[in-house]
Amino acid sequence: MLYIVLGFVLLYGVILLATRKPQIPADIKATIDSLTNLNKQLIEHQKQIDSTIHVYETEVKQVDDKIDNIKEKTTIIKEYYHEISQQVNNYTLTELDSFFKKRYNY
């Protein structure tokens, strides 16, 4: 029984030594390593670009908010002057003179 187990262990060892283990050639391994390093550098560079994009997106949102605010103010001013211009049609000469004096500071 001991001889049989020892024979199987010896047979396993011979088969293990006889079969070739796949190995990557040195030049391909060097290429893979250099590509891995380049990939890491590109990932870091992409992170920097993403953070820069985030900063610009924040600035663009602020400018958009300012533009929207200006649009609202412009609309309010247009409505105000439209109402005023409609009222001018009903002014007497004295009120009209007073209106232009106040508006153009003369």
SEPA-441148 format. One record per residue: residue number from 1; z, x, y of N, C-alpha, C in turn. Coordinates in Angstrom, 3 decimals. Each point is the difference from the previous one (the first is absolute). Layout:
R num      n.z      n.x      n.y     ca.z     ca.x     ca.y      c.z      c.x      c.y
R NUM        Z        X        Y        Z        X        Y        Z        X        Y
...
// end
This chain:
R num      n.z      n.x      n.y     ca.z     ca.x     ca.y      c.z      c.x      c.y
R   1    0.000    0.811   -1.176    0.000   -0.811    1.176    0.000    0.868    1.258
R   2    0.791    1.021   -0.015    0.075    0.917    1.130   -1.333    0.706    0.206
R   3   -0.702    0.316   -1.108   -1.301    0.649    0.097   -1.056   -0.933    0.630
R   4    0.124   -1.267   -0.308   -0.953   -0.967    0.543    0.209   -0.145    1.510
R   5    1.231   -0.128    0.451    0.294   -0.122    1.424   -0.408    1.269    0.720
R   6    0.321    1.147   -0.598   -0.382    1.281    0.585   -1.520    0.139    0.052
R   7   -0.695   -0.509   -1.009   -1.464    0.024   -0.031   -0.587   -0.858    1.116
R   8    0.580   -1.178    0.200   -0.486   -0.866    1.081    0.227    0.637    1.376
R   9    1.150    0.623    0.188    0.299    0.664    1.261   -0.960    1.155    0.216
R  10   -0.277    0.773   -1.057   -0.928    1.115    0.086   -1.422   -0.506    0.273
R  11   -0.401   -1.073   -0.676   -1.315   -0.600    0.226   -0.135   -0.509    1.444
R  12    1.049   -0.641    0.491    0.002   -0.486    1.384   -0.147    1.166    0.975
R  13    0.710    1.106   -0.236   -0.083    1.180    0.855   -1.388    0.608   -0.006
R  14   -0.633    0.084   -1.185   -1.351    0.554   -0.106   -1.000   -0.888    0.750
R  15    0.125   -1.300   -0.198   -0.907   -0.922    0.690    0.213    0.083    1.513
R  16    1.236    0.107    0.423    0.305    0.099    1.427   -0.589    1.265    0.604
R  17    0.087    1.113   -0.723   -0.552    1.262    0.493   -1.524    0.039   -0.106
R  18   -0.557   -0.675   -0.981   -1.441    0.050   -0.230   -0.777   -0.856    1.006
R  19    0.594   -1.072    0.409   -0.726   -0.855    0.946    0.127    0.572    1.410
R  20   -1.115   -0.062    0.728    0.005    0.514    1.377    0.572   -1.050    0.932
R  21    0.784    0.460    0.897    0.533   -0.874    1.033   -0.971    0.044    1.174
R  22   -0.333   -1.173    0.526   -0.935    0.023    1.131    0.658    0.652    1.207
R  23   -0.693    0.971    0.558    0.503    0.686    1.186   -1.077   -0.041    1.072
R  24    0.474   -0.126    1.224   -0.904   -0.043    1.138   -0.328    1.445    0.380
R  25   -1.292    0.298    0.193   -0.352    1.356    0.431    0.645    0.324    1.350
R  26    0.221    1.260    0.238    0.721    0.452    1.195   -0.740   -0.366    1.285
R  27   -1.328    0.094    0.019   -0.733   -0.304    1.226    0.069   -1.501    0.325
R  28   -0.049   -0.829   -1.022    0.114   -1.444    0.240    1.418   -0.342    0.440
R  29    0.982    0.650   -0.607    1.385   -0.243    0.399    0.219    0.432    1.459
R  30   -0.575    1.118    0.405    0.122    0.464    1.388   -0.672   -0.994    0.947
R  31   -1.153   -0.517   -0.410   -0.701   -0.988    0.830    0.836   -1.262    0.155
R  32    0.589   -0.458   -1.087    0.854   -1.200    0.046    1.197    0.237    0.912
R  33    0.613    1.180   -0.111    1.144    0.311    0.855   -0.397    0.041    1.480
R  34   -1.150    0.607    0.303   -0.421    0.065    1.406   -0.340   -1.393    0.524
R  35   -0.624   -0.831   -0.840   -0.297   -1.375    0.416    1.273   -0.810    0.200
R  36    0.995    0.238   -0.829    1.283   -0.690    0.161    0.646    0.390    1.325
R  37   -0.045    1.282    0.338    0.562    0.457    1.273   -0.768   -0.586    1.189
R  38   -1.325   -0.033   -0.094   -0.796   -0.592    1.065    0.303   -1.490    0.147
R  39    0.196   -0.656   -1.128    0.334   -1.425    0.036    1.333   -0.228    0.710
R  40    0.978    0.837   -0.261    1.292   -0.106    0.679   -0.158    0.198    1.512
R  41   -0.825    0.974    0.383   -0.236    0.239    1.421   -0.686   -1.204    0.647
R  42   -0.972   -0.568   -0.696   -0.694   -1.171    0.536    0.936   -1.198    0.131
R  43    0.909   -0.162   -0.937    0.968   -1.102    0.077    0.903    0.189    1.214
R  44    0.456    1.208    0.257    0.829    0.279    1.177   -0.785   -0.244    1.288
R  45   -1.239    0.429    0.013   -0.838   -0.214    1.180   -0.216   -1.493    0.234
R  46   -0.204   -0.756   -1.075   -0.185   -1.446    0.124    1.264   -0.667    0.539
R  47    1.169    0.482   -0.406    1.252   -0.545    0.529    0.093    0.241    1.514
R  48   -0.415    1.182    0.451    0.016    0.300    1.432   -0.966   -0.922    0.752
R  49   -1.169   -0.207   -0.568   -0.984   -0.882    0.633    0.532   -1.427    0.062
R  50    0.637   -0.452   -1.080    0.561   -1.350   -0.020    1.069   -0.177    1.078
R  51    0.838    1.009    0.187    1.034   -0.114    1.023   -0.622   -0.016    1.403
R  52   -1.057    0.776    0.201   -0.698   -0.010    1.285   -0.641   -1.360    0.250
R  53   -0.603   -0.566   -1.026   -0.606   -1.331    0.116    1.060   -1.032    0.351
R  54    1.160    0.112   -0.604    1.083   -0.944    0.293    0.400    0.080    1.472
R  55    0.083    1.213    0.534    0.361    0.168    1.417   -1.051   -0.670    0.885
R  56   -1.273    0.223   -0.299   -1.068   -0.599    0.807   -0.024   -1.520   -0.137
R  57    0.274   -0.512   -1.193    0.047   -1.455   -0.176    1.103   -0.609    0.866
R  58    1.132    0.673    0.083    1.096   -0.478    0.831   -0.420   -0.026    1.471
R  59   -0.667    1.048    0.444   -0.454    0.046    1.391   -1.038   -1.080    0.281
R  60   -0.893   -0.233   -0.949   -1.025   -1.038    0.167    0.646   -1.376    0.095
R  61    1.020   -0.243   -0.801    0.706   -1.287    0.061    0.661   -0.190    1.367
R  62    0.571    1.066    0.551    0.614   -0.094    1.318   -1.041   -0.325    1.069
R  63   -1.135    0.651   -0.077   -1.073   -0.258    0.970   -0.512   -1.435   -0.162
R  64   -0.133   -0.466   -1.236   -0.434   -1.388   -0.240    0.986   -0.994    0.610
R  65    1.276    0.285   -0.151    1.015   -0.875    0.595   -0.125   -0.030    1.524
R  66   -0.231    1.155    0.600   -0.166    0.055    1.454   -1.235   -0.788    0.435
R  67   -1.075    0.140   -0.754   -1.233   -0.729    0.325    0.229   -1.500   -0.103
R  68    0.682   -0.427   -1.068    0.296   -1.427   -0.145    0.849   -0.509    1.152
R  69    0.967    0.800    0.418    0.860   -0.376    1.117   -0.814   -0.139    1.288
R  70   -0.908    0.929    0.204   -0.857   -0.054    1.198   -0.902   -1.230   -0.056
R  71   -0.520   -0.313   -1.174   -0.851   -1.186   -0.138    0.768   -1.270    0.354
R  72    1.255   -0.071   -0.452    0.824   -1.169    0.318    0.234   -0.099    1.505
R  73    0.324    1.127    0.626    0.240    0.002    1.445   -1.270   -0.390    0.752
R  74   -1.133    0.501   -0.461   -1.267   -0.324    0.646   -0.280   -1.500   -0.105
R  75    0.267   -0.570   -1.150   -0.212   -1.436   -0.187    0.899   -0.803    0.928
R  76    1.234    0.401    0.120    0.941   -0.698    0.875   -0.467    0.091    1.454
R  77   -0.435    1.179    0.406   -0.478    0.188    1.376   -1.252   -0.833    0.254
R  78   -0.920   -0.023   -0.980   -1.212   -0.809    0.152    0.353   -1.473    0.177
R  79    0.931   -0.476   -0.811    0.403   -1.405    0.103    0.636   -0.286    1.364
R  80    0.836    0.906    0.460    0.655   -0.182    1.283   -1.039   -0.093    1.120
R  81   -0.934    0.951    0.045   -0.991    0.003    1.064   -1.010   -1.135   -0.142
R  82   -0.216   -0.446   -1.220   -0.865   -1.166   -0.171    0.657   -1.238    0.614
R  83    1.292   -0.158   -0.245    0.737   -1.125    0.600   -0.015    0.095    1.527
R  84    0.222    1.193    0.501    0.012    0.203    1.448   -1.377   -0.322    0.580
R  85   -1.051    0.465   -0.651   -1.335   -0.252    0.525   -0.348   -1.491   -0.032
R  86    0.536   -0.716   -0.971   -0.218   -1.448   -0.042    0.740   -0.704    1.136
R  87    1.144    0.528    0.370    0.781   -0.596    1.078   -0.643    0.242    1.365
R  88   -0.749    1.093    0.095   -0.610    0.354    1.277   -0.965   -1.099    0.450
R  89   -0.619   -0.676   -0.905   -0.945   -1.065    0.359    0.676   -1.133    0.773
R  90    1.277   -0.152   -0.165    0.728   -1.089    0.654    0.749    0.438    1.265
R  91   -0.100    1.256    0.379    0.723    0.508    1.166   -0.669   -0.470    1.295
R  92    0.833   -0.152    0.996   -0.510   -0.227    1.354   -0.363    1.350    0.591
R  93   -0.568    0.013    1.185   -0.392    1.267    0.603    1.194    0.906    0.259
R  94    1.082   -0.544    0.426    1.203    0.798    0.255    0.557    0.568   -1.302
R  95    0.050   -0.820   -1.010    0.502    0.481   -1.304   -0.948    1.049   -0.581
R  96   -1.277   -0.187    0.204   -0.986    0.966   -0.487    0.160    1.329    0.726
R  97    0.195   -0.029    1.300    0.219    1.220    0.764    1.271    0.698   -0.459
R  98    1.035   -0.752   -0.208    1.262    0.548   -0.479   -0.158    0.612   -1.394
R  99   -0.776   -0.664   -0.835   -0.241    0.501   -1.363   -0.686    1.364    0.045
R 100   -1.073    0.123    0.792   -0.717    1.272    0.073    0.830    1.078    0.674
R 101    0.815   -0.387    0.983    0.860    0.966    0.667    1.003    0.583   -0.999
R 102    0.574   -0.850   -0.812    0.982    0.458   -0.981   -0.685    0.822   -1.113
R 103   -1.165   -0.439   -0.391   -0.674    0.654   -1.122   -0.548    1.366    0.382
R 104   -0.589    0.130    1.163   -0.633    1.255    0.389    0.783    0.780    1.037
R 105    1.174   -0.466    0.357    0.903    0.709    0.921   -0.693    0.419    1.298
R 106   -0.551   -0.928    0.682   -0.621    0.330    1.304    0.704   -0.686    1.131
// end
